[in-house]
């Protein structure tokens, strides 16, 4: 494998990226989104933080973090062919592309939401929750190919 560094970007020209690097990249993205989701959920469930503007802003921030983290992994995986990826990494890519498409469709209305009951806002948070669930299942070392395939099918509809 040859690695070229151009303008501080790393590009793999031949062969494939080691699976542990792909695993770390994906795991880092899921972890970042999960941490932001946990903070949002804690804020939402804590009666001391009933001020709706606090968690509305944090929910909007969650949407941005989730989108950017997912997009970053897709950008990094873009040059990798399916044949060079493990089944769970291919599944992650398919699920995440569908996730990003849904988030993009909701983005403008989510960003300008004024209420916690805004349909786009609620849809974005739900989409993030489902993405976290599916990607965690897919990336688990205990998940078999049948379960990976089932998760991908959920997002293909």
Secondary structure, DSSP 8 states (H G I E B T S, - for coil): --EEEETTEEEE-SS---HHHHHHHHHHHHHHHHHHHHHHHHHHH-GGG--HHHHHHHHHHHHHHHHHHHHHHHHHHTTS-GGGS-HHHHHHHHHHHHHHHHHHHHHHHHHT--STT-HHHHHHHHHHHHHHHHHHHHH-TT--HHHHHHHHHHHH-
